[in-house]
Amino acid sequence: MYLTVARHLTNEEHPSNRLTSPRPAFSTCGTRDKRIMGNHNILPNMKNSQERPRILWFYLLLFLWGLSVEAQSLINRAPHFLPGGDMARFSLPEDTKVGTPVYRLRGLDPEGSSVHYSISGEQLTVDRKSGIVSLLRPLDRESVDLVEVIISITDEGIAGSEPNTVSLRREIPILDVNDNAPEFQGRPYSFAVAETTRVGTTVFSNITITDKDGGVNADIILSCAADKDNEDACSTFDVATEKITEGEYVGIISLLKPLDYEQRAGYSLVLKATDVASESSARLTAVANVAIDVMDIQDQPPVFLNSPFSATVAEGTAPGTSVLNIRARDGDSGDPRNVTLAIEGDVLGYFSLVQYAHSPTSAVSVADLVTSNKSIDREHPDIFQNGGIYVFSVKATELINNELPGDTATSQVTIVITDVDDQVPVFNEDNFHISVSEDIGADTPLPGLNMVVNDRDVGENARYTLKLRDVKNSAGTFTVHPSVATGRTPVVIRVANVKGLDYDVEDPSLRKIVFDVVAVVKGKQDLDVEVASARVTVDLVDANDNSPVFPQSAYRIRVLENVRPGSLISNITAKDVDSKEFGSVTYSIKGFGSEKFYTQSKEGGLYVAKSSPGLDYETQKSYSLTFEARDGGGRVSTANLFVEVEDVNDNAPVFEQREYGRTVREGATSFQPQLFVRAIDADGPDQGGGKIFYSIQSSNVDRDVFFVEPVSGEVKMNSPVNSSDTPRGQYELMIRATDAGKPPLHEETRVLIRVGVPGNQRPIFRGNRNVGNGPSSYAATVQENAEPETEVVQVMATDPDGQDSLLNYFIAGGARDNFVINERSGQIRVSPDARLDLETGGSHYDIIVHAVDSGTPIRETATATVAVEITDVNNKPPVFQANDASAFVRYVSERVPVGEHVLTVKAVDPDSDAKVVYSIVEPIKAADRTGVALKSIVPYNYKAAFKINSTTGEVFVAKSLDHQAAAVIIITIQANDVNAVEHVQDQFAKAEVTIYIQAYNNSNPVFTISTWTPTNPVIKVAVREEQRLGATLMTLSAKDPLDGRIISKFEEVKGAQDFVSVDPHSGDIILNKRLDYESLQQKSFSLQVHAISDDDKRTSEATVIIEVQDINDNSPQFSQESYKTRVFESAKYPEKILTVKANDLDINDNKTGYGTIRYSLNGGSAALFDVDPVSGVVKIAPNVTLDREKQPLLRFNVVASDTPQGGSEQRKSIAVVLVDVLDVNDNAPSFTKRMYSAVVPENVAVGTDVTTVTAVDPDDGGGGQITYDLSNEGEANGLFAINHTTGHIKTQKALTGKGRTEPYHLIVRAQDGGNPSLSMDVPLSIYIGDVFTNDGVPLFIRPTFNEVAKISENSSIGSPVFQVMATDPDDPNSPNGKISYKFLDDGLDAVAFNIDDDTGLISTRLLLDREQKENYSLIVVIQDHGDPPQQASRVLQVQVLDIDDHKPLFKRGLDDEPQGLTIREEVDIGTEVGTVEAVDDDIGENGMIDYLITYGNEDGLFSIMHTSDNKGMITVAKRLDREAASEHLITVKCFKKSSRPRSLRKQYNRQDPSERQVRIIVLDIDDNKPVFTKENITIGVRLNVPVDKKEANDIDSDAQPITYSLVNSTFFSLAPSIIDTVPVSANHSAVFRLDNKTGELRTASSMVGFVDGFFELDVTANNSEFSGREVNTTVKIFVLRDRDLLKFVFSKPPTDVRRVLNDFQREVEKALLLPVSLNIYDTQFYAKEDGSLDFSSTSSCFQLVGKESYDLNDMQSLLQDPSNIDLNKVYDKYNVEGVQRCAPLIVKAEASWIQLWVLAIACFIGLGALMAGIATCCLHGRYKRHVKRSLLRDCPRVPVSSIGYLSGTGASSTMIITPSAALSEGPRMYEWAHDGPGLPPGHDNMSYHSFPTSTGGKMES
């Protein structure tokens, strides 16, 4: 039985249900699937008519149920707002634009009817249907901050009932936006501040700033903005704000820097108020200007307007004569005070001021300087000393309120006073008294006469004549110079006749000379008139004019050479006739060899020096000396001494050789060659003249075989020699040499004559080294381990008379059987039995080798020495040192602690590089107390009882000892040489150490020494060295612990190297050998002593260690008895001069200090030095200066003392130190006078002596040699010269015309020749007497040296430039004193200027232009009118000052290309782009150029600033993006820096040279990722057509090609089913295909299975190899059917529509005022209803996609809203004719009223039938329920998880039941599954439509 339950519902009934509501699906279940088609009802088969009544009952019940539903639908319930759609908590920003959708009201009617919305108020409006709320009027929070509205929702009435309306009241806050800039209230601002206001004072606070915004938008920051014209305003004033209320602030201005009205009278301050909005880009700013006036305060002194002041006035000028006009005013120009003038410093009262009355219109005070009633005197000392210049000051004083004095100022007034003849000559003194030495030379000025005549007039008015008048003894003796003088003239008196100056006369009155110097002037009738005189008295002084005189000029003296030292040889003296000290004579001897003699300094005489060894004729036969006599005045006389030494026979003859030897052949009768003995005698001819006589004094043979020639010394043979005459074949003669002196002296020598074998000569060894032994010496080296037969060296000899090959070699000795020699070759080898042991045989062998020739009749033998050195090889094993067996035996108590030292073993390795390592090795044996050897280490491990230090050999206890377990332990110690080279395995030594473990027994004797214990039985005693032999060092004592008796029996077990012995009864340790601490190798020794009890059964052992102590028995010994050193006197602390060293044989012990040496100084000059007490370094002491000139030799003692702590045992030694202080140039020359002066007339000849300066220098050598020089000649340049050696000054040029009243000042320098050189200067004043008339040289007052005159370049012709001022020492009223001015015509500079001949005023002749010439050099010449005229010249520099007469401009042509610059994009703000440069011919401030960008910089990307080198630097001001603009063409304009505007915008004018275009090229960097042309788009898809072309662009210029890739795809189902929309991953490569180059996305398979869903695809674009540079976008693709879309109908063809489709899409989206996207899917010709195409129209299917779902009705209502004016405008703009459905509408067939009435009648008829069939239904009920339960039980429920999209390729459809476990209870659910071909468009496998079959039939649902 099959059951089919169906509901007939088409999609057209409610299109939205398909998209928004899931639909139930039904299926049948059974053994077979069957699809039933057609319009027939599916009913169970009835076999009889009994089933029909049941059907009638069914229809009847259905009719009743419909009536019930209809009744309920007549009730209309109220709508309500949904949450989130009722404007709760809603607010609006005030900057929301009008028309902007701001909210969407959402509501619901319970009956499901449509609702309408409304809103009250004038600000907002709402779309009635959609509920979208839009802004109707603009908002302003500052006016209204809260909007109150009422929102309403209204449904539709039912069956004629009224609609319901629900309203809500809402308050909408208006959010603030920073749309109001701060405002300055009460503008404009201005105030005045006094220039004396203190820094930090608040000067203005009346600034109110408001901001209408709220919150942070109303907070204000006030700052100062710098202005080009007032750049220093912000640094002078500080601005701050003070908050009053929200949005209201007060600005406060305070002073940062002091003000000065005179520098700046006002400021313009630019205030900038900025709010602090959260986003910096949204901040707003307001600007206000504040004018600040600086009030002038009286703080400046008066100012003179025409200073400086100078004038010329003649002395004696009438009173009231006007001299100068003086003008002054107050320095405070703002409120000037009246100024009064007064004179200051006019001490002589020559002038006064006549002040003009003050003008009310002028602040200038004017006064005339006039002469006073006091007559002007040029000769007044103050004026005369200043050269006629009188200086005083004029003072200007401000008057406060025209009464009280205020600030003052002074200016100097210089008056040049000209001379009038109103003075007479005057001598500086009336009387002069001088002393003159009698030896003064002729024409020499009288020394010490400082006479000056002065006429204070000038020029001819000061001329006079000088004469001498004799008073006493002066006639013809002197002359006066000059005879004619002018002004102030030094007078020189010279000696004319020296005969009148003789002190040595009999009449004492002649020793005084008196005369007068008279000054005469011309009087009336040209007569001489004496007007002044001065008396001169001259006392003659005796001079040392006599030198000592020897009686003889030369002496010849003879003296014997054996004269005794100190003997008088000759009494030589001299006489001096001078008196007193000049007659006192001292004597000295000089010359080579003068040290052999001496003389008495006062008495004279020639003596043999006592300290010399005496005279020796043989050393020096004569002496040529100078005997010098010096008187007290320094005069020296000399006499020549020739001392001849007479010979005495005091030298015996001396043989040339101490012994002579010769070998002769047997039987020889003569010597070949001859044999001579020679001796010499040093005595002179008076003692034999060197004659020597030879004789044989003795011989070793009886007969006279030999004789000697007495004169020649030749030894000859009397008879043939015979070797048998002597036992050894050798004659021995003693020959004497005797001289011929008186008495004769002699000397003897021995002559050895050996008799050899005739016919044979001795061989000669060659040798291989050159040593003292001669050529027959050899040297060789061999290792001590050399193998036998190792070659050592080969000796070779030569036979002079035979063949060398016949020589035989033998070792005569020294080989010690270790070396053998080859008899034939001479090769020495190591012998087979050699023992080359360094330790036994030593390291050196001297082998004696003989070479024997084969000559006849007797062989001759040669001898050579071969020195062989044996080098060490590490081949010896170490050896333990032990004198006896007891050295390795120790007794140790079992109570000894672990770590206790037991003994030290020492192994010695004779090898030089040995390294011994110690270890304990097997065997280690032990025995118990019974002597039984221990076999096991259990339980007591005796092998681990001891340990050893591997380096030192010290043995320590390693574990506790146990006498019971092991009484004796024998350990084996091995010493290995780890550096062994040979026999490495055998390089070791072993020693057994026996250690007795003593049991601890309380009954053994106990030593009473406190340091002894049974566990540590050691007694230490310290003994001082050098005690007497037999002395008792200590006494051992012990007692028996059992009875307390004293032990009286001691036994020495081990001795102490015989040094001590132990008394067996008393226990005394007695010294047997001398103890010398310094000679002992071991400073301690030990012995073992047993104390034995009386019963001889109990013993105790004590180890007595005797330590020898050092005593101080040696004094320090210096390495030298005395030290000598040298040091420069410039040496300073801490310079080292020497190191002393002393040694002390005592041991250097820190405890005793006996060997510790400390140094100290004493004696003489010890205070000048310090010594390091430890090192002995002697240094210069601190703060000490050595001075060789005071003490050239320093002597002191250095003391070496031991025992630094002192005490009675301290020992000292002393050494003398002599320090020779060497000279350094530390003394500058010193002049004998502080200053020098001299007088010389101007008419003296060149080379005339002027004076002599003298300096002394105590230094030695070059440091004491003085040279003189004129370091500064001043105005006397080149007039004088100085002798560099003597200091004598002479005239170098003619002085004519150089005379004047003032002296010439020179500086004389004395410089020594030291290194560095030192010098001293002394002033020298030389007066040159004026002899000629016009000798006054004009002097410049102005210009001074290096003075510069300045004038502006715009000065007119004739403008004054400079006033030249000069003076002439001569009378200004005479031609000699009258000055004229002119230029030296030496170039073009003077052409531009004029100079007035009389006044010296320089003015301009031509127009000046600084840009053509800036500096002029004018040589101004001043010249008097004398004969000859005198002149002077000076250079005046004229500087032309710049004015601002040029404009800046760029050097470019009219058609020049713009200047090109490049800059990379994205550089930092402030990066320099480049520079532009303009030029301005002006200089300084006038030439300063500033720049401004006037065009092309509207976005403010660049800025330009002035640089220090007058260029304009263009910098980056904002971010540069090449993709926004790759090139910028800007216009830069240059200005004067002072006139640059703040801003200017004008286009480029190529004819304006002040403008220049700059083209800035922005270089690209890879800073942009690819960008998709469409981001995150939503589209629809049809079958097998391109979905979309995803294009991405990279705006970088050099971007690489873009590659596209499809990363991921996800499908979302929107099918109406019982399951929710769940994302399902899809294989995107099987569904879509993306072209990776073009970005074109196409479908790859059928979309039938994905209808009613959408895909989300992730697409990536990348054109870089670096990660992170790719970009992504999401493509949402809806799989749509045409019936779900709408279409626009355009009245334009597709080609026109496609061009504007994107713009149309954007404008529609904007006009809808909703967050929706308009997806347009195609553009094609419009298809009419009849299927024909309209080629003039276009249709484009589209869909609206947003956050909410839009069905066709929603889309139609939105897009066909007649109230949407904006949308209608868009339609008109783009020719939209209408909006239609994309698919044709399938009209639903509806029933008519007739059909309904027929149905109603049928129902009533059926009602009767129903009543009739009730009985039948009741009967059938049970059967029906039974069938129903069977169906539900047999058909299982399909789980939700099995629902999916199934497709197949079969030709027929098959109903598939998804297998699943059936539920036990609940209703069953069924579904249709499609297993056939792809569904046709417009169908899906989740709808209730019937699908067409292969037969063309339809299946009803």
Disulfide bonds with the S-S distance in Angstrom:
Cys29-Cys1835 2.06
Cys224-Cys234 2.00
Cys1741-Cys1782 1.96
